[in-house]
Amino acid sequence: MANQDLVDKNEQSQDASDSEIKRLDKQIADQINDSNMSTKTKKHVISMMQMYSGPIPHPDILAGYQHLYPKAAERIIENGVAESEHRRKLETIRQKRRGRMAWVSLIALVVILAGITVGSFFLILHGSKVLGTIFGSLSFISLLGSLLGYVDKLSSSDDWTQRDSEKSSSDSTKK
């Protein structure tokens, strides 16, 4: 459970920092465009802005660290590699947990609906044909619909797409 909490906190932190970076980037570009500088100067300033994102610093920055401390670049790169490995490990743990939860809920659903189906046969055999048929039909339709829903859930491997679409829908409802 502690691993899952760590995964969730890392994802929330990453989402927050990504949105903060995007907000700041937009704010900087807006300030440049709204300034009293000439168009030529604005284009020059924007073209000089460098944006770099990744687990290790830009090579120019890395060279500066290397100049200050001889083994700095090596240590920074090792740290970036270790961070990438750690993120992949956390994502693997999360995916495995997701798969286990999906299978457990699918099995529970099948057991419950099988019980309802047995109950509907019992009702049919003891004279309640209409009620038994209704229960049997509803359990079959529920089972079929749930299985189709789980096929989509279990076959989707890209959580980022789902998370982005959820953000888009929540953003549109806020407006």
N, C-alpha and C positions, 0 to 999 in steps of 0.2 A: 504494500500500500504506500510505503514511503517513496518508492520509485515513481509511482503514478503521480503523487503529489509534486515531486520534483519535475516530472515531465510537464504537468499542467502549469506550474509556476514558470518554467523556462519558456513555454509557448506564450503565456500571457505577457511575460517580460519582453519577448521578441516582438510580439504584436504591438505592444505599447511603444517600444523604441522605434520600430519601423514607421508607425503612424506619426510619431514625433518628428522623425527625420524628414518625412514627406511634408509635414506642416511647416517646418523650418525652411526647407528648400523653397517651397512656394512663397513663404514670407520674404525671403531674400530676393527672389526673382521679382516679386511685386514691388519691393522697395526700389530696386534698380529701375524698373520700368516706370515707376511713378516719380522718379527723381527729375531734377531740372537739367540733367546731363543731356548733351546732344545725342542724337541717334547713333552717330558713329562711336561715341564714347561708350554708350550703353552696350552696343554690340561687342566692343572690345572687352569691356568688363565681364560680360556674360561668357565670352569665348575664353577668357582667362580663368574662369571658375572651373575647378576640377572637382569632380565628385567620384569618390572611389568607395566601394563597399566590399568587404570580404573578411575572412577570418585573419588575414595578415595585412599589415599596412602596405600602402603603395610603395613600389620599389624605391622611389626617391626618399621617402620617409624612412624606409628600412635602411637605406645607405647612411642616412643621418644618424640613426641609432648605432649602426656599425662603427661609424666614426667616433662616437662617444665611448663605446665599450666594445672591444674587439669580438666578443662572442654574442653580442646582443641579437644580431640578425638570425643566427643559428637558433638561439633560444626562442625567439619570437616565432620562427617558422615551426619549431617543434611544438610550441604551445598551440599554434593554429592547427597543426595536424592532430594533436591530442584532443582539441576541442571538437574537431570534425568527427573523430572516432567516437567521442563521448555522445555527441548529438545522434549519430547513427545508432549507437547502442540504445539510447533512450527511445528513439523512434521504433526500433525493433521490439523493445519491451512493450511499448504502447500498442503496436500492431498485434502482437501476440495476445495481449489482454483483450483487445477488441474482438479478435477472432474467438477466443474462449467465451466471452460474454455472449456473442452472437449465437454460438452453438448451444450454450446452456439455455438461452431463452428460446431458441428454436425447438430444442428437445422438450422443454417445459410446455411450450405451446402444443406440440404434437400429443403429449401425454394428456393434457387437459381436454383437447378436442377429441381424442380417442375415448376418453371417459364420457363425454357428452354423446358421442356416437353410440357407444354401448348403451347408455341410458335411453337413447332414442329407439334402439332395437328393442330394449326391454318394454318401452311404452307401446311399440307396435305389436309386440307379442302378447301383451296383456290388454288389448282392446282399444287403446288410444292411438289409432292409426294416423289421424290428422296431426295431433300434437307430436307424435313420434317422427312423422315425416318432416314437419317444420323444424324440429330440433336437429334432425339428421341433415337436412338441407343446409341449415344455417352453419352447422359445424363444418360441413364440407366446403362451403363457400368461404368461410373464415380461414380454414386451413389452406385452401388454394390461394387466396389473396395474400395471406401472410407469407407463404412460401415464395410467391412471386416477389414480394417486397424484400424478403431476406436475400434472394438471389442478387438483387441490385445492390443491397447493402454489403454483402460479403464479396461481391466481385469488384466493388470500387476500391481502388488502391490509392487514390489521390485525395488525401484529406485537405490539402491546400485549396483545391478547387471547391470543395464543399464549404470550407471555412470562408473563402472569398465570396461565394454566392450567399451564404448566410449573412455576412457583413453587408453585402449590397442590399439585401432585402430589409435588414434592420435599419440601414441608413435611409432607404427610401421611405420607411414608415415614420422615421423621425422628422422628415421634412414636411 
